[in-house]
Amino acid sequence: MVYRMLALNIDGTLLRSNGRLHQATKEAIEFVQKKDVYVTLVTNRHFQSARKLARALKIDAILVTHSGAFISDKIDEPLFERRLGEEMTYNLVQVLENYECHIRIIHERYCIGNRVKVTPHMTGSTVIQSSEPLFYPNQYVESLGDALRDEPINAPKLEVLFQNKREKEAASNFLKESFPEITLSDRNKLRFDLTAKGVSKASGLSLLCSHLGIPMSETVAIGDGPDDRDLIQNAGLGVAMGQAPFEVKQAADWITRSNEESGVAYMIKEHFRKQHRLGYMDKMKIADKKS
């Protein structure tokens, strides 16, 4: 099978746990690009963060960002965007502020979140840490509901992180029952993301494939988290990272090494080394027709 697209998750896939890229990963992406394979990023990150990493990897492509809610190669000219709406964003925040959680409204140009009092029993993992570049403004307020009354936001995504599983489960159950027009995506045992109904990494990649004229059957998708499961399952070749949960590995066609062991580089070198450059293969098809 010939694969024309490589779709990569960022955190836990491209990046090591320290947030850095391994040199072998950079070299592997350069290797596969020389074979004319279209390389893109499919991520929960906001557009500007994903674009910064894409530039570091010399990836000049349309990116699937905000968990599939914002697909573009330019911030001012999205190919596709699906937002929650100002009223829905406000209503969700009103509900969530009744729980012990950290809420971030993720816009493509900025982020606004509620201030969380860090108690002694809390760890760093129970507060969403900001690693955005300086040109992506982050603002924190006492009450998001009050802020949204003054300045409504039509958000592509909300990120919500809880202090304990019980609070997360209660909020999750209430939102699923009360807001059928949203998608709730579990990120881990303490966190979920909220987007408009039908938005996901898998649907975002499908839209991009349709735009580029590349069948999903000719894509390779690599991920590591629960929200990557459908992406992996729907790709022509779905690849799970070595540290991925069992349910993600179960959906995969191929399991590579972990992100700490350069799993992306290993998979690319193992799988694509035998695939000829796509331009060469197209010429061979023309030659076969003439003969």
Backbone bond lengths (Angstrom), bond angles and torsions (degrees), N, CA, C in turn:
res aa  C-N    CA-C-N  psi(-1)  N-CA   C-N-CA  omega(-1)  CA-C   N-CA-C  phi
1 M - - - 1.463 - - 1.532 110.29 -
2 V 1.328 116.55 135.25 1.460 122.28 177.68 1.528 108.59 -95.15
3 Y 1.326 116.85 130.03 1.462 121.40 179.65 1.519 109.61 -110.98
4 R 1.337 115.58 129.55 1.459 122.14 -174.80 1.520 113.59 -104.35
5 M 1.322 117.04 -11.21 1.468 120.12 -179.67 1.517 110.37 -138.00
6 L 1.337 114.69 142.40 1.460 122.36 173.81 1.524 107.21 -122.17
7 A 1.333 116.93 117.28 1.465 122.94 -178.49 1.520 109.19 -110.03
8 L 1.324 116.61 123.53 1.462 121.66 -172.13 1.522 112.13 -120.66
9 N 1.319 115.93 127.75 1.455 120.90 167.02 1.535 107.86 -69.96
10 I 1.326 116.87 159.80 1.473 119.50 -177.89 1.521 112.07 -97.64
11 D 1.328 117.14 -73.08 1.459 121.15 -173.43 1.523 111.13 -71.82
12 G 1.323 115.83 125.56 1.455 120.78 -178.23 1.516 113.47 85.38
13 T 1.328 116.10 -5.28 1.465 120.56 -179.78 1.527 109.41 -122.75
14 L 1.324 116.69 -72.67 1.465 120.45 176.68 1.521 111.86 -69.52
15 L 1.322 115.71 -40.27 1.457 120.44 -173.31 1.527 111.90 -97.77
16 R 1.311 114.97 146.57 1.465 120.50 172.62 1.530 109.13 -75.68
17 S 1.315 117.48 173.91 1.459 120.92 -176.50 1.521 112.47 -64.56
18 N 1.341 117.74 -20.83 1.464 120.97 176.50 1.524 112.50 -85.92
19 G 1.339 116.52 5.10 1.462 121.04 177.14 1.508 114.73 82.40
20 R 1.327 116.83 9.55 1.463 120.00 -177.19 1.528 112.50 -108.44
21 L 1.321 114.10 157.29 1.459 121.54 176.28 1.524 109.89 -89.82
22 H 1.307 115.80 141.57 1.466 119.78 173.12 1.524 108.26 -86.34
23 Q 1.304 116.97 143.18 1.461 121.00 -179.73 1.521 111.56 -57.30
24 A 1.326 117.17 -36.25 1.464 120.61 179.47 1.525 111.62 -62.22
25 T 1.329 116.99 -32.28 1.464 120.91 178.48 1.518 110.35 -67.80
26 K 1.333 116.88 -44.38 1.464 120.50 177.54 1.529 110.78 -59.26
27 E 1.312 116.18 -44.81 1.460 120.44 -179.08 1.529 111.79 -65.27
28 A 1.318 117.11 -37.44 1.471 120.77 -179.78 1.522 111.28 -67.24
29 I 1.332 116.89 -38.72 1.466 119.94 178.54 1.526 110.30 -67.71
30 E 1.302 116.90 -40.04 1.471 120.19 175.53 1.533 110.14 -61.95
31 F 1.316 116.59 -39.89 1.463 123.07 179.14 1.528 111.37 -60.29
32 V 1.332 116.72 -47.10 1.462 119.57 -176.43 1.534 111.17 -74.41
33 Q 1.335 117.60 -30.37 1.462 120.28 176.53 1.524 111.47 -65.60
34 K 1.328 116.98 -32.54 1.464 120.74 177.78 1.526 111.73 -67.01
35 K 1.314 116.16 -16.68 1.468 120.97 175.60 1.535 111.41 -91.30
36 D 1.340 115.61 10.86 1.471 123.47 178.56 1.522 113.18 67.55
37 V 1.316 117.56 21.81 1.455 121.06 174.69 1.534 108.46 -79.96
38 Y 1.330 116.49 133.37 1.470 122.19 179.65 1.521 107.82 -77.92
39 V 1.332 117.26 118.41 1.462 121.91 -178.45 1.520 109.41 -106.63
40 T 1.328 116.64 128.24 1.461 121.23 178.89 1.519 109.64 -134.76
41 L 1.333 115.69 166.06 1.457 122.47 175.80 1.519 108.88 -110.18
42 V 1.323 116.51 135.58 1.465 122.76 178.12 1.523 106.03 -124.22
43 T 1.325 116.82 108.98 1.462 119.32 -163.57 1.522 113.59 -145.06
44 N 1.335 115.18 159.32 1.465 121.36 170.87 1.521 111.32 -80.22
45 R 1.296 117.29 -15.48 1.462 120.92 -177.45 1.530 111.42 -65.43
46 H 1.333 114.82 157.97 1.459 118.78 175.87 1.529 109.45 -73.46
47 F 1.326 115.30 164.98 1.461 120.98 -170.69 1.521 112.87 -59.10
48 Q 1.329 117.59 -44.69 1.467 119.22 -174.30 1.528 112.27 -66.44
49 S 1.326 116.96 -35.76 1.462 120.33 177.54 1.524 110.67 -67.80
50 A 1.340 116.31 -43.26 1.465 120.20 179.13 1.519 111.14 -65.18
51 R 1.321 116.64 -39.86 1.468 120.08 -179.48 1.528 111.07 -65.40
52 K 1.331 116.93 -36.82 1.462 120.07 178.16 1.525 110.55 -61.53
53 L 1.335 117.26 -44.59 1.459 121.00 179.10 1.527 110.59 -67.16
54 A 1.344 116.64 -40.08 1.464 120.22 178.83 1.524 110.84 -58.88
55 R 1.314 117.05 -40.81 1.466 120.48 178.98 1.522 110.99 -65.70
56 A 1.336 116.77 -37.65 1.467 120.31 178.41 1.520 110.85 -64.12
57 L 1.328 116.44 -29.83 1.462 121.95 179.91 1.532 112.45 -94.24
58 K 1.333 116.21 1.00 1.468 122.81 -177.80 1.531 110.84 59.08
59 I 1.332 114.07 40.73 1.463 121.02 175.41 1.520 107.67 -97.56
60 D 1.317 116.97 114.43 1.463 122.60 178.13 1.524 107.11 -108.12
61 A 1.331 115.63 87.11 1.463 119.64 -171.19 1.520 110.25 -149.34
62 I 1.316 115.50 166.26 1.462 121.96 170.49 1.522 106.86 -75.70
63 L 1.328 116.84 131.47 1.455 122.17 -174.77 1.527 111.26 -108.48
64 V 1.321 115.83 143.23 1.462 121.94 176.19 1.530 106.72 -99.70
65 T 1.340 117.24 107.66 1.459 121.53 -172.29 1.527 110.91 -124.60
66 H 1.337 115.93 178.02 1.468 121.70 -178.87 1.529 111.17 51.66
67 S 1.331 116.42 41.33 1.477 122.71 179.42 1.526 112.65 61.91
68 G 1.336 116.90 24.08 1.457 121.42 179.33 1.518 114.05 102.23
69 A 1.339 117.86 -0.93 1.462 121.24 -177.20 1.523 113.32 -85.36
70 F 1.349 117.87 -15.20 1.461 121.27 -178.11 1.527 108.19 -140.49
71 I 1.330 115.95 110.77 1.460 122.06 -175.78 1.526 108.13 -119.04
72 S 1.315 116.80 119.11 1.468 118.49 -173.97 1.525 111.01 -170.31
73 D 1.328 114.97 167.15 1.462 121.02 166.21 1.519 110.48 -116.25
74 K 1.358 116.90 -4.98 1.457 122.84 177.13 1.521 107.99 -136.66
75 I 1.317 116.96 136.74 1.453 120.04 -175.53 1.530 112.65 -65.49
76 D 1.334 117.14 -28.49 1.464 120.74 -177.35 1.521 113.29 -91.39
77 E 1.334 117.48 -8.21 1.466 120.04 -175.97 1.527 110.87 -133.86
78 P 1.338 117.49 68.56 1.464 119.19 -179.15 1.522 112.11 -66.15
79 L 1.308 115.07 138.55 1.463 120.62 172.49 1.518 109.44 -69.18
80 F 1.344 115.66 -37.98 1.461 121.82 -179.62 1.516 108.10 -151.06
81 E 1.324 116.52 138.55 1.454 121.23 172.30 1.527 108.87 -145.46
82 R 1.304 115.07 137.54 1.461 121.32 179.02 1.520 107.32 -135.00
83 R 1.334 116.27 109.60 1.455 121.34 -173.23 1.529 111.21 -105.37
84 L 1.315 114.95 162.57 1.458 120.60 179.51 1.523 111.89 -73.93
85 G 1.327 116.71 -27.49 1.462 121.09 -175.16 1.524 110.11 94.99
86 E 1.309 116.97 149.97 1.463 121.36 -177.07 1.523 111.97 -62.87
87 E 1.331 116.83 -45.66 1.466 119.99 -177.97 1.531 111.17 -66.03
88 M 1.336 116.70 -43.63 1.455 120.00 -179.80 1.535 110.87 -65.01
89 T 1.323 117.19 -41.76 1.462 120.36 177.52 1.522 110.40 -57.61
90 Y 1.313 115.90 -45.44 1.473 120.81 179.75 1.533 111.13 -63.96
91 N 1.330 117.07 -45.87 1.464 120.69 -178.20 1.530 111.76 -62.65
92 L 1.327 116.75 -41.29 1.465 120.81 178.93 1.529 111.00 -63.85
93 V 1.319 116.14 -43.04 1.467 120.13 178.99 1.523 110.58 -63.46
94 Q 1.326 116.75 -40.70 1.461 120.61 178.85 1.524 111.47 -58.43
95 V 1.314 116.57 -41.03 1.466 121.04 178.56 1.525 110.44 -69.65
96 L 1.320 116.90 -48.41 1.466 121.48 -173.73 1.524 112.68 -65.88
97 E 1.323 117.25 -27.33 1.464 118.97 -179.64 1.532 112.49 -71.36
98 N 1.333 116.98 -4.17 1.466 120.97 173.00 1.525 112.08 -86.21
99 Y 1.326 116.81 -5.16 1.460 121.71 -179.22 1.531 109.67 -113.21
100 E 1.333 115.13 161.34 1.466 120.12 176.00 1.522 108.35 -82.77
101 C 1.307 115.70 92.34 1.465 119.60 -176.35 1.519 110.97 -154.05
102 H 1.301 113.97 159.80 1.460 122.84 175.05 1.519 107.17 -102.44
103 I 1.332 117.24 123.69 1.469 123.36 -176.18 1.516 108.93 -114.57
104 R 1.318 115.76 132.87 1.469 120.35 173.57 1.519 109.02 -126.66
105 I 1.314 116.47 127.13 1.465 122.42 172.77 1.520 106.62 -90.14
106 I 1.334 115.88 116.07 1.466 120.88 -173.76 1.528 110.03 -102.41
107 H 1.306 116.06 104.29 1.466 123.51 175.16 1.525 107.18 -97.75
108 E 1.326 117.97 161.58 1.463 118.33 179.36 1.531 112.68 -70.38
109 R 1.339 116.78 -17.39 1.456 119.52 -177.87 1.533 113.85 -108.15
110 Y 1.309 118.00 -18.05 1.459 120.60 -176.35 1.523 109.77 -164.51
111 C 1.338 114.95 172.49 1.462 121.70 176.91 1.520 108.21 -132.94
112 I 1.330 116.01 142.10 1.455 120.63 172.86 1.523 108.01 -131.93
113 G 1.319 116.75 131.57 1.458 120.87 -177.33 1.512 112.11 -135.43
114 N 1.337 116.27 167.67 1.466 120.96 176.47 1.523 110.05 -89.33
115 R 1.314 116.03 145.62 1.460 120.46 176.73 1.520 108.71 -73.92
116 V 1.315 115.13 137.60 1.462 120.72 -179.76 1.514 108.81 -118.26
117 K 1.332 116.18 129.73 1.452 120.63 175.95 1.523 108.75 -77.16
118 V 1.323 116.39 118.30 1.460 121.34 -177.90 1.525 109.11 -85.29
119 T 1.332 115.60 110.29 1.454 121.39 179.77 1.524 110.02 -88.16
120 P 1.344 118.68 162.06 1.475 121.19 -175.67 1.521 114.72 -56.56
121 H 1.349 117.45 -31.16 1.464 119.17 -176.91 1.518 112.98 -81.70
122 M 1.337 116.87 -8.89 1.458 120.14 -179.03 1.527 110.31 -81.17
123 T 1.323 115.51 148.02 1.461 121.12 175.25 1.514 108.98 -109.45
124 G 1.336 115.44 172.38 1.463 119.80 179.10 1.507 112.89 -60.70
125 S 1.327 117.95 -24.89 1.459 120.89 -177.58 1.518 112.28 -74.80
126 T 1.344 118.11 -10.60 1.461 119.51 -179.01 1.523 112.34 -98.06
127 V 1.314 116.84 9.81 1.460 122.09 170.85 1.517 107.41 -128.21
128 I 1.313 116.96 128.30 1.460 119.77 -179.84 1.527 108.13 -67.83
129 Q 1.305 115.38 116.98 1.462 120.39 -178.33 1.529 109.99 -83.35
130 S 1.306 116.05 143.41 1.463 120.99 179.82 1.517 110.29 -95.37
131 S 1.323 115.65 118.27 1.463 119.94 175.51 1.528 110.26 -120.18
132 E 1.355 115.40 19.41 1.451 119.68 -178.14 1.525 110.96 -70.56
133 P 1.329 115.91 151.39 1.465 119.12 175.44 1.521 110.97 -62.99
134 L 1.330 115.68 159.30 1.459 120.73 -174.60 1.525 112.46 -62.06
135 F 1.335 117.33 -24.95 1.467 118.89 -178.29 1.533 111.71 -81.11
136 Y 1.318 117.44 1.83 1.465 121.48 175.67 1.531 107.20 -109.17
137 P 1.340 118.16 98.79 1.467 121.23 -172.20 1.531 112.53 -65.82
138 N 1.325 115.61 138.76 1.458 123.46 174.53 1.524 108.64 -119.93
139 Q 1.331 115.70 127.58 1.458 120.66 178.96 1.523 108.64 -124.41
140 Y 1.324 117.54 141.98 1.460 122.02 177.98 1.528 109.52 -126.06
141 V 1.331 115.91 133.57 1.460 122.03 -175.98 1.526 109.58 -127.83
142 E 1.338 115.78 161.94 1.464 119.98 178.34 1.522 111.20 -68.65
143 S 1.327 116.48 -42.08 1.471 121.06 -179.06 1.523 110.05 -132.24
144 L 1.322 116.11 114.88 1.469 119.66 176.60 1.522 111.02 -66.77
145 G 1.335 116.41 -36.80 1.461 119.57 179.32 1.508 111.89 -58.00
146 D 1.345 116.60 -45.00 1.469 120.40 178.36 1.524 110.69 -64.10
147 A 1.337 116.95 -40.99 1.467 120.70 179.93 1.520 111.35 -62.70
148 L 1.330 116.40 -39.45 1.467 120.23 -178.42 1.526 112.22 -73.24
149 R 1.320 117.79 -27.21 1.462 119.49 174.95 1.518 110.25 -64.75
150 D 1.333 116.11 -37.47 1.468 120.17 -179.69 1.525 111.66 -78.43
151 E 1.343 116.20 -40.81 1.462 120.78 -177.97 1.529 109.43 -137.72
152 P 1.321 117.92 91.80 1.478 121.43 -179.36 1.522 111.45 -60.81
153 I 1.329 116.50 148.32 1.462 122.55 179.48 1.525 109.21 -128.15
154 N 1.310 115.16 132.48 1.466 121.43 174.56 1.524 106.92 -96.50
155 A 1.320 116.69 89.85 1.463 121.46 -168.62 1.525 112.79 -88.05
156 P 1.339 117.68 142.10 1.461 120.07 169.97 1.528 112.07 -73.39
157 K 1.371 116.15 -29.87 1.460 118.39 -172.77 1.525 111.96 -158.80
158 L 1.347 115.37 148.28 1.454 122.17 168.45 1.528 108.67 -115.50
159 E 1.319 116.82 139.15 1.461 122.58 172.09 1.524 107.81 -109.80
160 V 1.334 117.07 131.94 1.460 120.93 -176.27 1.528 109.06 -131.81
161 L 1.342 115.34 126.60 1.459 121.16 -179.13 1.522 109.38 -125.92
162 F 1.327 116.36 129.92 1.462 122.60 -173.42 1.527 111.68 -105.90
163 Q 1.338 114.79 160.68 1.457 120.34 178.14 1.520 111.94 -81.31
164 N 1.336 116.98 -23.58 1.460 119.30 179.73 1.525 110.53 -152.51
165 K 1.331 115.76 162.07 1.463 121.99 -176.64 1.530 112.17 -64.16
166 R 1.327 116.03 -35.99 1.464 119.60 -177.42 1.524 111.31 -61.62
167 E 1.325 116.23 -45.46 1.460 120.29 178.34 1.527 111.12 -63.36
168 K 1.316 115.97 -42.61 1.464 119.68 179.61 1.521 111.23 -61.50
169 E 1.322 116.97 -45.09 1.459 120.99 -178.63 1.524 111.28 -64.10
170 A 1.324 116.99 -41.13 1.470 120.53 179.37 1.524 111.02 -63.90
171 A 1.329 116.23 -45.36 1.465 120.34 179.65 1.519 111.09 -65.52
172 S 1.324 116.30 -42.19 1.458 121.72 -179.62 1.530 111.28 -60.54
173 N 1.318 116.73 -47.03 1.463 121.07 -179.60 1.521 111.54 -62.82
174 F 1.323 116.66 -42.05 1.462 120.34 -179.82 1.522 111.63 -65.64
175 L 1.331 116.84 -44.24 1.466 120.54 -178.17 1.523 111.68 -65.95
176 K 1.313 117.11 -41.27 1.467 120.62 179.73 1.523 111.34 -63.17
177 E 1.321 116.09 -36.59 1.464 120.47 -179.13 1.524 112.11 -77.81
178 S 1.324 116.41 -35.97 1.472 120.70 -172.63 1.520 114.58 -93.73
179 F 1.344 117.33 -21.58 1.462 120.48 -176.23 1.527 110.51 -129.48
180 P 1.332 117.78 75.74 1.472 120.19 -179.28 1.517 113.27 -67.52
181 E 1.333 117.50 -11.59 1.464 121.35 -178.36 1.516 113.30 -89.32
182 I 1.329 116.91 12.25 1.466 119.75 176.74 1.529 110.42 -121.14
183 T 1.325 115.72 162.62 1.467 122.62 171.78 1.524 108.01 -109.92
184 L 1.321 116.24 126.25 1.462 122.09 176.43 1.521 108.09 -107.74
185 S 1.327 116.54 117.63 1.467 121.95 -176.41 1.519 109.94 -113.62
186 D 1.323 116.69 118.57 1.458 120.77 176.63 1.520 110.08 -70.56
187 R 1.336 115.50 131.44 1.459 120.81 175.70 1.524 111.06 -101.21
188 N 1.322 115.80 -41.53 1.458 121.60 175.13 1.524 108.10 -161.39
189 K 1.315 118.05 -169.18 1.465 121.29 -173.01 1.528 113.50 -66.90
190 L 1.332 118.01 -15.95 1.459 120.84 -179.18 1.525 113.85 -120.28
191 R 1.313 118.21 -0.45 1.457 119.73 -172.49 1.518 112.71 -135.44
192 F 1.344 115.60 142.93 1.462 120.80 166.97 1.529 109.61 -139.71
193 D 1.336 115.82 160.36 1.462 123.11 176.05 1.515 109.21 -113.90
194 L 1.325 116.33 151.02 1.459 122.17 178.87 1.519 109.84 -121.72
195 T 1.318 116.17 127.31 1.472 122.80 176.08 1.519 108.52 -135.52
196 A 1.326 116.33 175.10 1.467 120.29 176.88 1.524 109.83 -66.13
197 K 1.306 116.25 155.88 1.461 121.94 -178.25 1.527 110.34 -58.27
198 G 1.324 115.62 134.89 1.465 121.38 178.33 1.512 114.31 90.03
199 V 1.325 117.07 -9.70 1.468 120.53 179.46 1.522 109.51 -82.12
200 S 1.310 116.66 130.96 1.464 122.71 175.72 1.512 108.58 -162.83
201 K 1.304 116.78 167.69 1.452 120.44 175.14 1.529 110.64 -61.65
202 A 1.325 115.81 -40.67 1.466 120.38 -178.20 1.526 111.28 -63.98
203 S 1.333 117.53 -45.77 1.468 120.19 179.50 1.523 110.47 -67.43
204 G 1.335 116.50 -34.24 1.463 119.80 177.93 1.516 111.92 -64.82
205 L 1.335 116.56 -43.59 1.466 119.28 178.41 1.521 110.61 -65.70
206 S 1.321 117.30 -37.18 1.469 120.84 178.05 1.525 111.40 -61.79
207 L 1.330 116.80 -41.20 1.469 120.93 177.22 1.521 111.37 -63.46
208 L 1.325 116.01 -42.64 1.459 119.86 179.17 1.526 110.78 -64.86
209 C 1.308 117.34 -42.22 1.470 120.91 178.02 1.529 111.09 -60.17
210 S 1.329 117.07 -43.50 1.472 120.96 178.50 1.520 110.61 -60.97
211 H 1.335 115.99 -41.72 1.461 120.38 -179.84 1.525 111.50 -63.76
212 L 1.315 117.21 -38.68 1.468 121.90 -176.74 1.529 113.08 -88.62
213 G 1.325 117.01 -9.01 1.465 120.08 -178.13 1.521 113.03 73.80
214 I 1.318 116.59 29.48 1.464 121.65 178.10 1.525 108.60 -109.25
215 P 1.315 119.78 120.03 1.466 120.83 178.33 1.528 110.89 -62.72
216 M 1.330 116.39 145.73 1.472 119.61 176.23 1.524 111.01 -59.08
217 S 1.318 116.09 -28.03 1.470 120.08 179.79 1.523 112.21 -66.40
218 E 1.357 117.20 -14.65 1.460 121.24 179.97 1.525 111.86 -107.30
219 T 1.344 115.84 24.56 1.464 120.61 177.74 1.526 110.99 -113.56
220 V 1.318 114.63 149.05 1.466 122.47 169.96 1.525 106.37 -113.87
221 A 1.323 117.70 126.37 1.459 121.74 179.16 1.526 109.02 -121.54
222 I 1.338 115.83 132.42 1.466 121.25 -178.42 1.530 109.06 -122.63
223 G 1.337 116.48 128.48 1.457 121.02 179.74 1.512 111.82 -153.31
224 D 1.328 115.06 178.73 1.467 118.64 -175.46 1.517 114.71 -137.95
225 G 1.339 119.12 -15.81 1.454 120.80 -171.86 1.517 114.23 -108.79
226 P 1.337 117.09 170.38 1.472 120.99 179.20 1.521 112.93 -56.46
227 D 1.344 117.60 -34.31 1.462 119.80 -179.90 1.529 112.25 -77.43
228 D 1.338 117.32 -4.46 1.470 121.40 174.53 1.532 111.78 -93.19
229 R 1.317 117.16 -6.27 1.467 120.55 -172.14 1.525 111.76 -59.11
230 D 1.347 117.46 -50.73 1.464 120.41 -179.65 1.520 111.26 -66.14
231 L 1.319 117.00 -36.51 1.465 121.46 176.78 1.521 110.01 -58.21
232 I 1.315 115.89 -47.90 1.461 122.13 -179.79 1.525 110.97 -65.87
233 Q 1.316 115.90 -41.43 1.465 120.66 -176.52 1.526 112.03 -68.84
234 N 1.332 117.52 -33.57 1.468 121.30 -175.38 1.518 113.80 -88.58
235 A 1.322 117.93 -14.05 1.464 120.54 -179.85 1.524 110.66 -73.65
236 G 1.324 114.95 160.52 1.460 119.00 176.05 1.520 111.05 -61.50
237 L 1.331 115.36 -40.45 1.459 121.97 173.97 1.517 107.47 -132.91
238 G 1.313 116.53 108.42 1.457 121.84 -179.97 1.510 110.78 -95.74
239 V 1.335 115.83 129.41 1.467 121.30 -175.32 1.523 109.87 -122.68
240 A 1.325 116.60 128.86 1.458 122.15 176.53 1.521 109.41 -104.25
241 M 1.322 115.95 141.95 1.461 120.68 176.05 1.527 109.71 -71.05
242 G 1.321 115.66 157.88 1.454 120.48 -175.56 1.510 114.54 -62.09
243 Q 1.354 117.20 -28.31 1.461 120.29 -178.22 1.528 112.15 -94.24
244 A 1.335 117.98 4.46 1.468 121.72 -177.87 1.527 111.26 -64.10
245 P 1.344 117.92 151.30 1.461 120.89 176.08 1.524 111.29 -62.25
246 F 1.322 115.88 161.67 1.460 121.94 -176.22 1.523 112.04 -56.35
247 E 1.349 117.47 -43.94 1.464 119.60 -176.31 1.521 112.35 -64.92
248 V 1.332 117.19 -27.89 1.467 120.92 177.03 1.529 109.63 -75.34
249 K 1.309 116.74 -44.19 1.465 120.75 176.94 1.523 111.20 -61.55
250 Q 1.316 115.90 -35.16 1.463 120.97 -179.15 1.532 111.40 -63.96
251 A 1.336 116.72 -30.47 1.461 121.38 -179.37 1.525 112.89 -83.13
252 A 1.336 116.97 -10.45 1.465 121.53 -172.21 1.523 112.76 -88.51
253 D 1.336 114.41 155.21 1.470 121.55 171.97 1.521 110.89 -90.23
254 W 1.319 115.61 -20.88 1.469 121.71 -171.85 1.521 107.71 -148.11
255 I 1.310 118.30 136.89 1.465 122.10 176.77 1.525 108.00 -117.77
256 T 1.319 115.42 123.81 1.462 120.27 -178.36 1.527 110.44 -101.54
257 R 1.285 116.96 -171.63 1.460 121.50 177.80 1.534 109.60 -73.37
258 S 1.311 116.63 172.51 1.461 120.88 179.62 1.519 111.33 -73.80
259 N 1.332 116.12 169.21 1.465 119.75 177.70 1.525 112.11 -66.27
260 E 1.334 117.53 -25.28 1.461 120.28 176.92 1.528 111.55 -74.70
261 E 1.340 115.95 -18.79 1.466 121.78 -178.28 1.530 111.94 -108.36
262 S 1.345 116.26 24.02 1.479 121.94 178.61 1.527 111.42 57.05
263 G 1.336 115.48 48.95 1.460 120.57 -177.16 1.515 114.63 -60.32
264 V 1.339 117.19 -35.80 1.469 120.18 179.02 1.521 110.06 -66.19
265 A 1.327 116.65 -46.34 1.465 120.95 179.64 1.521 110.68 -61.44
266 Y 1.320 116.52 -43.03 1.469 120.77 -179.65 1.528 110.70 -61.38
267 M 1.330 116.58 -45.44 1.463 120.14 -178.40 1.531 111.09 -63.93
268 I 1.336 116.06 -45.80 1.466 120.12 -178.16 1.533 110.58 -61.22
269 K 1.306 116.71 -47.82 1.465 119.55 -177.91 1.532 111.37 -65.59
270 E 1.317 117.28 -38.21 1.457 120.67 -179.22 1.527 112.02 -70.71
271 H 1.339 116.37 -40.94 1.460 118.62 -172.58 1.525 113.91 -90.36
272 F 1.327 117.13 -40.95 1.461 119.63 -172.46 1.521 113.60 -90.20
273 R 1.322 118.53 -8.67 1.468 119.01 -176.03 1.523 112.42 -62.41
274 K 1.347 117.07 -27.26 1.465 120.33 -178.91 1.536 112.56 -92.10
275 Q 1.334 116.51 -8.66 1.464 119.22 -179.19 1.528 109.84 -85.15
276 H 1.334 116.42 125.06 1.461 121.09 178.41 1.521 110.45 -69.42
277 R 1.301 115.04 160.98 1.465 121.32 174.17 1.523 108.32 -58.26
278 L 1.350 116.44 136.04 1.464 120.21 -174.21 1.522 112.23 -60.94
279 G 1.331 117.70 -36.05 1.463 121.07 177.96 1.518 111.41 -62.10
280 Y 1.319 115.66 -39.34 1.465 121.11 177.93 1.527 110.28 -64.63
281 M 1.325 116.37 -41.58 1.460 120.45 -178.60 1.526 111.34 -67.20
282 D 1.340 116.49 -37.18 1.470 119.90 177.27 1.531 110.70 -63.85
283 K 1.335 116.38 -39.27 1.467 119.80 178.25 1.530 110.38 -64.74
284 M 1.318 117.16 -38.57 1.460 121.13 179.05 1.534 110.86 -64.15
285 K 1.349 116.36 -37.50 1.463 119.26 178.10 1.522 111.09 -64.55
286 I 1.351 115.95 -40.94 1.479 120.32 178.98 1.518 110.11 -64.19
287 A 1.327 115.96 -42.53 1.469 120.42 179.63 1.524 111.05 -62.71
288 D 1.319 117.52 -39.45 1.465 121.68 179.00 1.520 111.67 -64.04
289 K 1.353 115.50 -37.97 1.468 119.28 -179.77 1.541 110.47 -67.22
290 K 1.343 115.46 -40.21 1.464 119.23 -178.58 1.527 111.34 -66.86
291 S 1.328 115.15 -34.92 1.457 118.92 -178.98 1.533 110.33 -78.95
